[in-house]
Amino acid sequence: MKSPLLSLPGAVPGEGPDEGVAAHYGDLFREQRALADGTGFVDLSHRGVVTVGGADRLSWLHLLLTQHVSDLPPGQATEALILSAHGHIEHALYLVDDGETTWAHVEPDSQSDLIAYLESMKFFYRVDIADRTEDYAIVHLPAGSITEAPEDAVVRETPHGRDLFLPRERLTAFAEASGPPIGALAYEALRVEAHRPRVGLETDHRTIPHELGWIGSAVHLHKGCYRGQETVARVQNLGKPPRRLVFLHLDGSEVKLPSHGAPIRLAAEGEEGRQLGFITSSARHHELGPIALALVKRNVPVDAELIADSTAAAQETVVEP
């Protein structure tokens, strides 16, 4: 989905997973400061929107998701994962129920695969699954924002702010009334600062929830069976995940940020040393400077000095080894 807000003054198109919305509107750090201060809005209209209606929607979703949602109260936000049979992360759903319908937004272009899986699991349950991406746009209002949500928007409120499921035809009018617009790069910088993982960036084909700190926030350890639960329970009760998420402070003298997939090595071993992990996301933060998230092997010492490609990196623990 290509956002109409790309026509706003100064808009620079995003790339990669955020193609279709603005990366920034001309001043990345000003936009970050505004977002941190609780002003403006972020256009996330490229994200997929999926709804599940029907009398059995919550009890049915409870069987499929890693989160406890059978008694989810209307208006209460939650997040959940769908795992493979081996416990690897396939989808992250950011959910809210309005009393009649469960709404979820997901990574761009992932909604078709998600819906195909959900449809295959309907059986005799009274549920109605729909792709509403063409009808609704996701707009993010930061924590502390005093902007009022339109009456026809579904609101998902979290400690990080409010996600609005806004009728897509209202997006331009909302932007005119609710500025300033803030690009995806500013949103991503604050996501990295908050250590919040994102499917497709912090995950690969073998990532399990424990590696990213998603136990508790997206994975409920005391609920009924779901696909991949055996892996979750085994790692939780008997072992440790093979990798762990870390937060990195990067050398600010480097002009270029290490990209997604850049190898992580011990600084003492240099650029020819053993690869111990990889960069998942990197950003330029308005206060912290260049920062990143990375997945590294669990046995990497928490105080080890690292390099990402050739960039020096000091780590902070996100997931305990």
PAMARZA-564694 format. One record per residue (C-alpha): y, x, z; residue number from 1. Coordinates in Angstrom, 1 decimal. Each point is the difference from the previous one (the first is absolute). Layout:
% residues N
<<Y; X; Z>; NUM>
...
% end
This chain:
% residues 321
<<0.0; 0.0; 0.0>; 1>
<<3.4; 1.4; -1.0>; 2>
<<2.7; -1.0; 2.3>; 3>
<<3.3; -1.5; -1.3>; 4>
<<1.8; 2.1; 2.7>; 5>
<<-0.5; 3.0; -2.2>; 6>
<<3.1; -1.2; -1.8>; 7>
<<2.1; 0.5; 3.2>; 8>
<<2.6; 2.8; -0.2>; 9>
<<-1.5; 3.5; 0.7>; 10>
<<-3.6; -1.2; 0.0>; 11>
<<-2.4; 2.8; -0.9>; 12>
<<-3.6; -1.2; -0.8>; 13>
<<-2.8; 0.9; 2.3>; 14>
<<-3.1; 1.9; -1.1>; 15>
<<-3.7; 0.0; 0.8>; 16>
<<-1.1; -2.8; 2.3>; 17>
<<3.7; -1.2; 0.3>; 18>
<<0.6; -0.4; -3.7>; 19>
<<1.7; -3.3; -0.7>; 20>
<<2.6; 0.2; 2.8>; 21>
<<2.9; 2.3; 0.7>; 22>
<<-0.7; 3.4; 1.6>; 23>
<<3.6; 0.1; 1.1>; 24>
<<3.5; -1.3; -0.9>; 25>
<<1.8; 3.3; -0.1>; 26>
<<0.1; 1.3; 3.6>; 27>
<<-3.4; 0.6; 1.6>; 28>
<<1.2; 1.1; 3.4>; 29>
<<2.7; -2.7; 0.3>; 30>
<<-2.8; -2.6; -0.8>; 31>
<<-2.3; 1.5; 2.7>; 32>
<<2.8; -0.1; 2.6>; 33>
<<0.7; -3.6; -0.9>; 34>
<<-3.7; -0.9; 0.3>; 35>
<<-0.3; 1.8; 3.4>; 36>
<<3.1; -1.8; 1.2>; 37>
<<-1.4; -3.4; -0.9>; 38>
<<2.1; -0.9; -3.0>; 39>
<<-0.8; -0.7; -3.7>; 40>
<<-3.3; -1.0; -1.5>; 41>
<<-2.8; 1.7; -1.9>; 42>
<<-1.3; -1.5; -3.3>; 43>
<<-3.8; 0.2; 0.2>; 44>
<<-0.5; -2.6; -2.7>; 45>
<<-2.6; 2.1; -1.8>; 46>
<<-2.5; -0.6; 2.8>; 47>
<<-2.8; -2.5; -0.5>; 48>
<<0.0; -3.3; 1.7>; 49>
<<-3.2; -1.9; 0.8>; 50>
<<-0.4; -3.3; 1.8>; 51>
<<-3.0; -1.7; 1.6>; 52>
<<0.2; -3.7; 0.7>; 53>
<<-2.5; -2.5; 1.2>; 54>
<<-1.4; -1.2; 3.3>; 55>
<<-2.4; 2.9; 0.4>; 56>
<<2.4; 2.8; -1.0>; 57>
<<0.4; 1.8; 3.4>; 58>
<<-3.7; -0.3; 1.0>; 59>
<<-1.0; 1.2; -3.4>; 60>
<<2.4; 2.9; -0.1>; 61>
<<-1.2; 1.0; 3.5>; 62>
<<-3.4; 0.7; -1.5>; 63>
<<1.4; 2.3; -2.7>; 64>
<<2.8; 1.9; 1.6>; 65>
<<0.1; 2.7; 2.6>; 66>
<<2.5; -2.0; 2.1>; 67>
<<-0.5; -2.9; 2.4>; 68>
<<1.7; -2.9; -1.8>; 69>
<<-2.1; -3.1; 0.8>; 70>
<<2.6; -1.2; 2.5>; 71>
<<3.1; 1.6; -1.7>; 72>
<<3.0; -2.1; 1.2>; 73>
<<2.5; -1.1; -2.7>; 74>
<<2.8; 2.5; -0.5>; 75>
<<-1.8; 2.9; 1.7>; 76>
<<-0.2; 3.1; -2.2>; 77>
<<-3.1; 2.2; -0.2>; 78>
<<-1.6; 2.5; -2.3>; 79>
<<-3.6; 0.4; -1.0>; 80>
<<-2.3; 2.0; -2.3>; 81>
<<-2.8; -0.7; -2.3>; 82>
<<-2.6; 2.7; 0.0>; 83>
<<-2.9; 1.0; -2.3>; 84>
<<-3.6; -0.3; 1.2>; 85>
<<0.3; 3.7; 1.1>; 86>
<<3.2; -0.7; 2.1>; 87>
<<2.5; 1.5; -2.5>; 88>
<<3.4; -1.6; -0.3>; 89>
<<0.4; -2.2; -3.1>; 90>
<<3.0; -2.2; 0.8>; 91>
<<2.7; -0.4; 2.6>; 92>
<<1.3; -3.6; 0.5>; 93>
<<3.3; -0.7; 1.8>; 94>
<<-0.5; -3.6; 1.2>; 95>
<<1.7; -3.0; 1.4>; 96>
<<-1.1; -3.6; 0.2>; 97>
<<2.5; -2.9; -0.2>; 98>
<<-2.3; -2.6; 1.4>; 99>
<<-1.4; -1.2; -3.3>; 100>
<<-0.3; 3.2; -2.1>; 101>
<<-0.7; 3.7; 0.7>; 102>
<<2.3; 2.3; -1.8>; 103>
<<-0.6; 3.7; -0.7>; 104>
<<1.7; 2.7; -1.9>; 105>
<<-1.9; 2.9; -1.4>; 106>
<<0.5; 3.2; -2.0>; 107>
<<1.4; -0.4; -3.5>; 108>
<<-2.6; -1.0; -2.6>; 109>
<<-2.8; -0.3; 2.6>; 110>
<<0.0; -3.7; 0.3>; 111>
<<-2.3; -0.7; -2.9>; 112>
<<-2.8; 2.1; 1.5>; 113>
<<0.6; -1.5; 3.4>; 114>
<<-0.2; -3.5; -1.4>; 115>
<<-3.1; 0.7; -1.9>; 116>
<<-1.7; 1.2; 3.2>; 117>
<<1.3; -3.0; 2.0>; 118>
<<-1.2; -2.4; -2.7>; 119>
<<-3.5; 1.5; 0.1>; 120>
<<-0.2; -0.7; 3.7>; 121>
<<1.2; -3.7; 0.0>; 122>
<<-3.5; -1.6; 0.0>; 123>
<<0.2; -3.4; 1.6>; 124>
<<3.2; 0.6; 2.0>; 125>
<<3.1; -2.2; -0.5>; 126>
<<2.4; 2.6; -1.2>; 127>
<<2.5; 0.2; -2.9>; 128>
<<0.9; 3.6; -1.1>; 129>
<<3.0; 0.5; -2.2>; 130>
<<2.0; 2.9; -1.6>; 131>
<<3.6; -0.9; 0.8>; 132>
<<1.5; 3.3; -1.2>; 133>
<<1.8; -1.6; -2.9>; 134>
<<1.5; -2.6; 2.3>; 135>
<<1.0; 1.9; 3.1>; 136>
<<1.8; 3.4; 0.6>; 137>
<<-0.3; 2.1; 3.1>; 138>
<<3.4; 0.9; 1.6>; 139>
<<0.2; 2.2; 3.1>; 140>
<<2.7; -0.5; 2.6>; 141>
<<0.1; 2.9; 2.5>; 142>
<<-0.3; -0.4; 3.8>; 143>
<<3.4; -1.1; 1.4>; 144>
<<1.1; -1.7; -3.2>; 145>
<<2.1; -3.1; 0.6>; 146>
<<-0.6; -1.3; -3.5>; 147>
<<-1.4; -3.5; 0.1>; 148>
<<-3.2; -0.7; -1.9>; 149>
<<0.3; -2.9; -2.6>; 150>
<<-1.7; -3.2; 1.1>; 151>
<<-2.5; 0.1; -2.8>; 152>
<<-1.1; 3.5; 0.8>; 153>
<<-3.2; 0.8; 2.1>; 154>
<<0.9; 2.6; 2.6>; 155>
<<-2.3; 2.7; 1.3>; 156>
<<1.8; 1.7; 3.0>; 157>
<<-1.2; 3.3; 1.4>; 158>
<<1.5; 2.7; 2.2>; 159>
<<1.2; 1.8; -3.2>; 160>
<<1.8; -3.0; -1.4>; 161>
<<-0.6; -3.2; -1.9>; 162>
<<-1.9; -0.4; -3.2>; 163>
<<1.1; -3.1; -2.0>; 164>
<<-2.2; -1.7; -2.5>; 165>
<<2.9; -1.2; -2.1>; 166>
<<-0.2; -2.3; -3.0>; 167>
<<0.4; 2.5; -2.9>; 168>
<<2.7; -2.1; -1.7>; 169>
<<2.1; 0.5; 3.2>; 170>
<<-0.1; 3.8; 0.0>; 171>
<<3.2; 0.6; -1.9>; 172>
<<2.0; -2.5; 2.0>; 173>
<<-1.4; 1.4; 3.3>; 174>
<<1.0; 3.5; -1.0>; 175>
<<3.6; -1.1; -0.8>; 176>
<<0.3; -1.5; 3.5>; 177>
<<-1.9; 2.5; 2.0>; 178>
<<1.0; 3.5; -1.1>; 179>
<<0.1; 2.9; 0.0>; 180>
<<-3.2; 0.6; -2.0>; 181>
<<-2.2; 2.8; 1.2>; 182>
<<-2.6; 1.8; -2.1>; 183>
<<-3.6; 0.7; 0.5>; 184>
<<0.5; 3.7; 0.7>; 185>
<<2.0; -0.9; 3.2>; 186>
<<-2.6; -2.5; 1.0>; 187>
<<-2.8; 2.6; -0.5>; 188>
<<1.9; 2.7; 1.9>; 189>
<<0.1; -2.2; 3.1>; 190>
<<-3.6; -1.0; -0.5>; 191>
<<-1.0; 3.7; 0.0>; 192>
<<2.1; 0.6; 3.1>; 193>
<<-1.8; -2.9; 1.7>; 194>
<<-3.4; 1.4; -1.0>; 195>
<<-1.0; -3.2; -1.7>; 196>
<<-2.8; 0.5; -2.5>; 197>
<<0.0; -1.6; -3.5>; 198>
<<-3.1; -0.7; -2.1>; 199>
<<-0.1; 2.1; -3.1>; 200>
<<2.1; 2.7; 1.5>; 201>
<<-1.5; 0.7; 3.4>; 202>
<<-3.4; -1.1; -1.2>; 203>
<<-2.6; 1.3; -2.5>; 204>
<<-3.4; -1.3; -0.9>; 205>
<<-1.5; 1.1; 3.3>; 206>
<<2.7; -0.8; 2.6>; 207>
<<-1.1; -1.9; 3.1>; 208>
<<2.4; -1.8; 2.3>; 209>
<<-0.4; 2.5; 2.9>; 210>
<<1.5; 2.8; -2.0>; 211>
<<3.3; -1.8; -0.4>; 212>
<<0.5; -1.5; 3.4>; 213>
<<-0.7; -3.5; -1.2>; 214>
<<-2.3; -0.8; 2.9>; 215>
<<1.7; -2.7; 2.0>; 216>
<<2.9; -0.8; -2.3>; 217>
<<-2.2; -1.0; -2.9>; 218>
<<-3.6; 0.2; 1.3>; 219>
<<-1.1; -2.1; 2.9>; 220>
<<-3.0; 1.6; 1.8>; 221>
<<-1.2; -3.2; 1.7>; 222>
<<-0.6; -2.5; -2.7>; 223>
<<-2.8; -1.3; -2.1>; 224>
<<-1.7; 1.7; -2.9>; 225>
<<1.9; 1.1; -3.2>; 226>
<<-0.9; 2.3; -2.8>; 227>
<<0.2; 3.6; 1.1>; 228>
<<-0.1; -0.8; 3.7>; 229>
<<-3.0; 2.2; 0.6>; 230>
<<1.9; 3.1; -1.0>; 231>
<<3.0; -1.0; 2.1>; 232>
<<-2.2; -0.6; 3.1>; 233>
<<-2.0; 3.2; -0.5>; 234>
<<3.0; 2.2; -0.3>; 235>
<<1.7; -1.7; 2.9>; 236>
<<-2.9; 0.2; 2.4>; 237>
<<-2.0; 3.1; -1.1>; 238>
<<2.3; 2.4; -1.8>; 239>
<<3.3; 1.0; -1.4>; 240>
<<1.5; -0.5; -3.5>; 241>
<<-0.3; 3.0; -2.4>; 242>
<<3.7; 0.1; -0.6>; 243>
<<3.2; -0.9; 1.8>; 244>
<<3.5; -1.0; -1.0>; 245>
<<2.8; 2.4; 0.9>; 246>
<<3.8; -0.1; -0.3>; 247>
<<1.6; 3.1; -1.4>; 248>
<<3.5; 1.5; 0.3>; 249>
<<0.4; 1.9; -3.3>; 250>
<<2.1; 3.1; -0.6>; 251>
<<3.5; -1.2; -1.0>; 252>
<<0.8; 3.0; -2.2>; 253>
<<-2.4; -1.2; -2.7>; 254>
<<1.7; -1.9; -2.8>; 255>
<<-3.1; -2.0; -1.0>; 256>
<<-2.1; -2.2; 2.3>; 257>
<<-3.8; 0.5; -0.2>; 258>
<<-1.5; -2.9; -1.9>; 259>
<<-2.8; -2.3; 0.8>; 260>
<<-3.2; 2.0; -0.1>; 261>
<<1.6; 3.4; 0.7>; 262>
<<-2.6; 2.1; 1.9>; 263>
<<0.4; 0.8; 3.7>; 264>
<<-1.0; 3.5; 1.2>; 265>
<<0.5; 2.1; 3.1>; 266>
<<3.2; 2.0; -0.3>; 267>
<<-1.8; 3.1; 1.3>; 268>
<<-2.4; -0.2; -3.0>; 269>
<<2.7; -0.4; -2.6>; 270>
<<-0.2; -1.8; -3.3>; 271>
<<-3.4; 1.3; -0.8>; 272>
<<-1.5; -1.3; 3.3>; 273>
<<-2.5; -2.8; 0.5>; 274>
<<1.3; -3.5; -0.8>; 275>
<<0.0; -2.0; 3.3>; 276>
<<1.5; -3.2; -1.3>; 277>
<<2.7; -1.4; -2.2>; 278>
<<3.5; -1.6; 0.0>; 279>
<<-0.1; -3.8; -0.1>; 280>
<<3.7; -0.9; 0.0>; 281>
<<3.2; 2.1; 0.2>; 282>
<<3.6; -1.0; 0.3>; 283>
<<3.5; 1.3; 0.7>; 284>
<<1.2; -1.5; 3.3>; 285>
<<3.7; -0.4; 0.8>; 286>
<<-0.4; 1.6; 3.5>; 287>
<<-3.3; 1.9; 0.0>; 288>
<<0.3; 1.6; -3.4>; 289>
<<-3.2; 0.3; -2.2>; 290>
<<-3.0; -1.6; 1.7>; 291>
<<-3.5; -1.0; -1.1>; 292>
<<-3.2; -1.6; 1.1>; 293>
<<-3.3; 1.8; -0.7>; 294>
<<-3.7; -0.4; 0.5>; 295>
<<-1.7; 3.1; 1.4>; 296>
<<-3.4; 0.9; 1.3>; 297>
<<-0.5; -1.1; 3.6>; 298>
<<-0.7; 3.5; 1.2>; 299>
<<3.4; 1.4; -1.2>; 300>
<<1.7; 1.2; 3.3>; 301>
<<2.8; -2.3; 0.9>; 302>
<<2.4; 3.0; 0.5>; 303>
<<-0.9; 1.7; -3.2>; 304>
<<2.8; 0.9; -2.4>; 305>
<<-0.8; -1.4; -3.4>; 306>
<<1.2; 0.3; -3.6>; 307>
<<0.1; -2.7; -2.6>; 308>
<<-0.3; 1.7; -3.4>; 309>
<<2.5; 2.8; 0.9>; 310>
<<2.2; -2.0; 2.4>; 311>
<<-0.3; 0.8; 3.8>; 312>
<<-0.9; -3.0; 2.1>; 313>
<<0.0; -0.6; 3.7>; 314>
<<-2.3; -2.9; 1.1>; 315>
<<0.2; -2.8; 2.5>; 316>
<<-3.1; -1.8; 1.1>; 317>
<<-0.4; -3.6; -1.2>; 318>
<<-3.7; -0.4; 0.4>; 319>
<<-1.6; 2.0; 2.8>; 320>
<<-2.7; 2.4; -1.0>; 321>
% end
